[in-house]
Amino acid sequence: MSNQLSVLQRATKDDVRSSPFPHIVLKDALPKDLYRELEAQFPSPETLKIDGSKNNSRWDYEARKTRKNHSVPQLWRDFIAYHTSQSFFDEIAELFYDEIHSIYPDHFPTYEHLKSMKAGVRSSDSHTTHDVLMDAMLSGNTPVTTASSVRASHIDNGDKLFSGLFYMRPDDYDAIGGDLTISRFKPEYTTLKQRADLFRDAYVDDQYLECVETIKYDKNLLVLFINSIESVHGVTVRRPTDKSRLFVNLVGEVDPPLYLKGTSQQPRYVSPDYVSPGSSRGWLKKLKRKIVG
């Protein structure tokens, strides 16, 4: 599959930033003509039957729905299809292998291992037959009646190998706020246990963090990062506005997860042999361990 639709088509390894966690920020990620076409054809929330009445609420329209919805313009269906494809995963593997291996050497011991992973579409395929489940969601935040952050500083779920945000700021968007923050723990929190103790489920209070970078919500802007317990990010407060904040959300999920988090436990990394409760692959992993001995 051609990468002419890819948000990574202009990315190089020199664009990858390692601190405070591996990420890439690409301005003008797509050729201008392609971006303009996508922008002009972005389906309205009403077309997707999104409830826009809630204050500053996040909504997502998953790839599995886009595939079936022929009212979504063909260009968008092709764009979403590419970003849930094996080809797109291969681009990420090529770009980020060194960083992925550095964080997760036991999960991804070699480049060949990462490249051999079979990609499928989240909520359509399963981890029984695929190694990484991709999604590319038409997403947005609804208008704001009361100033708020749609999501404060946090980490994503531990089954996400990567997360990406392709920002599509509308021409008439004049709202204040809604920018992405990338943070690191303050230097006095040196150990994983110290850092893990600061979490409340997925969230960390900003008093324990240093904001390294604030990425302005903009047009044709990609932010993509590798997830870990260090990958703390958030969204700044949006002031009241009648405008929606539009973007595409990219994810790739693996099983077993890379780390666990929850209301009853601080985040912790897990081994490649960990079997998720109720995992579709659980019985296969148990059988393999029994055969291997």
DAZICOR-V613415 format. One record per backbone hydrogen bond with DSSP energy under -0.5 kcal/mol. CO is the residue of the C=O (numbers start at 1). NH is the residue of the N-H. If there is no record, write none. Layout:
BEGIN
((CO & NH) (CO & NH))
END
This chain:
BEGIN
((3 & 6) (6 & 9) (8 & 11) (12 & 15) (13 & 16) (17 & 23) (22 & 226) (23 & 17) (24 & 224) (25 & 27) (26 & 29) (26 & 222) (31 & 35) (32 & 36) (33 & 37) (34 & 38) (35 & 39) (36 & 40) (37 & 41) (38 & 42) (39 & 42) (44 & 48) (45 & 50) (46 & 49) (50 & 52) (54 & 57) (57 & 142) (59 & 140) (60 & 62) (61 & 138) (62 & 65) (62 & 66) (63 & 67) (64 & 68) (65 & 68) (65 & 69) (68 & 70) (69 & 72) (73 & 76) (73 & 77) (74 & 78) (75 & 79) (76 & 80) (77 & 81) (78 & 82) (79 & 83) (81 & 84) (82 & 85) (82 & 88) (85 & 89) (86 & 90) (87 & 91) (88 & 92) (89 & 93) (90 & 94) (91 & 95) (92 & 96) (93 & 97) (96 & 100) (97 & 101) (98 & 102) (99 & 103) (100 & 104) (104 & 108) (110 & 114) (111 & 115) (112 & 116) (114 & 117) (117 & 119) (118 & 131) (118 & 132) (120 & 122) (120 & 134) (121 & 124) (121 & 125) (126 & 129) (126 & 130) (131 & 255) (132 & 120) (132 & 134) (133 & 253) (134 & 122) (135 & 251) (137 & 139) (137 & 249) (138 & 61) (139 & 247) (140 & 59) (141 & 245) (143 & 56) (144 & 241) (148 & 238) (151 & 235) (153 & 204) (154 & 233) (157 & 160) (158 & 258) (158 & 259) (159 & 161) (159 & 254) (161 & 227) (162 & 252) (163 & 225) (164 & 250) (165 & 167) (165 & 223) (166 & 248) (167 & 221) (170 & 173) (172 & 174) (176 & 239) (179 & 236) (180 & 215) (181 & 234) (182 & 212) (182 & 213) (183 & 232) (184 & 210) (186 & 189) (188 & 190) (191 & 195) (192 & 196) (193 & 197) (195 & 198) (196 & 199) (198 & 205) (200 & 203) (202 & 155) (203 & 200) (205 & 208) (206 & 209) (208 & 186) (210 & 184) (210 & 212) (213 & 182) (213 & 215) (214 & 216) (215 & 180) (218 & 169) (218 & 221) (220 & 28) (220 & 29) (221 & 167) (222 & 26) (223 & 165) (224 & 24) (225 & 163) (228 & 231) (230 & 232) (232 & 183) (233 & 154) (234 & 181) (236 & 178) (238 & 148) (241 & 144) (244 & 246) (245 & 141) (246 & 168) (247 & 139) (248 & 166) (248 & 250) (249 & 137) (250 & 164) (251 & 135) (252 & 161) (252 & 162) (253 & 133) (258 & 270) (260 & 268) (262 & 201) (262 & 265) (265 & 262) (268 & 260) (271 & 274) (274 & 276) (276 & 279) (279 & 282) (281 & 285) (282 & 286) (283 & 287) (284 & 288) (285 & 289) (286 & 290) (287 & 291) (288 & 292) (289 & 293))
END
